[in-house]
Amino acid sequence: MIEYDRKTIPMQKTGQAGNTTEVQNTENKAPHSHQYSGLSLLVIGTETGVFRPETEAAKRIFAYGTHFKEVHIVVVSGPHEYRGTSVGNVHLYPATGSRFSRIMRALSIIRTIPHYDIVTAQDPFENGFVAWHAARRGNVPLHLQIHTDFLSPAFARHSFMNRIRVILAQFLLRRADRIRVVSSCIRVNMMRLNLIAPVAVLPIFVDVDRFRNVADQNLAVRFAQFRTKLLLVSRLEPEKNPCLALKSFANAAPQSSCLIILGKGSEQTHLIQLAKELNISDRVFFEGEKDAAPYYAISDIVLITSRYEGYGRVFIEASAARKPVLSTDVGIARESGATVASEKDFARALAEWFTSGPRTNSLKSYPYHSFDEYVRAYCDDIARSCE
């Protein structure tokens, strides 16, 4: 069953000869927060930012605490050093170590939590497995979240581990009581699984006001020598395909242009060498991890080169800053109004943009008016797992 835009759409399973999909709209009434303020929530995730109060992740978690009686979050992450802590009714537990040991650590932590009424996992993979175990142990509903398009062929091609994750996700999703996805493209791809659990489309929150009317005079002066400024905001990892941005820039951009790259990752050394080989190193700037807002303000176009995305918050950030986007066909590229091109045609599409492409953009299809609205929608969706 699929839920979208505040409507519930039961999808009849297909597969028998002559059957057609039957769609019926019914009103979807979400519970108000007072209806589940007595419930305790267990979250299995990977966001280590929750241990730093100044981060967006911490802000979200503590906001969830205003809607639930207790919030326990087990953070499954790599070999970092974090200390478990409690602030009010929000309790944080680090489960660190190697891939196997941190899962075992998370399972051990769960046995020490005396009570929880709902379990949610921020992915249907390793975290989903831990959440499924916790749900079975506590005999409580299982809520699974999907932030990446794991049914995209590019996801499975990326690694052997991802192919295992696809199998694991399908096993876990068939045992979930409710599923949250972040975009309609994931929802559409999941229809082939014929799931019984309700699937709700709930995009991630982006503080769009932070990307409007931002100015950094020093940054503008620094890049003033370039007539056109291209921007890539991305982790520098293989699945983000940043090489495509450099190669397309080298093939299509005039000498009066520059490419600014925000982000870090395992590909950075290779990208620096590639820029030298393409003779564009004097026009490519690796800025590291910095606040993207002032860079959007000075850019003329934003590039998104990912091989797969579940959502893609850069689409929203760029649109809020009124900057055009050229993207591969991933995430919310089409519904956000980006110019879409295949990897093969990306350089040609960029060349066309230089001659006749759009110079501005507008924010389309963003559902939230405030952070509080997002928090209510998120908590409502999790609480509906109990229905």
Secondary structure, DSSP 8 states (H G I E B T S, - for coil): -EEETTEEE------STT-------EE-----GGGSTT-EEEEEE--GGGGSTTSHHHHHHHHHTTTSSEEEEEEE-SS-----EEETTEEEEEE-SSHHHHHHHHHHHHTT----SEEEESSSSHHHHHHHHHHHHHT--EEEEE-S-TTSHHHHHH-HHHHHHHHHHHHHHTT-SEEEESSHHHHHHHGGG--SS-EEE------GGGGSS---HHHHHHTTT-SEEEEEES--SGGG-HHHHHHHHHHH--TTEEEEEE---TTHHHHHHHHHHTT-GGGEEEEES--SHHHHHH-SEEEE--S--SS-HHHHHHHHTT--EEE-S-TTTTTTT-EE--TTTHHHHHHHHHHH--S-----S---SSHHHHHHHHHHHHHGGG-
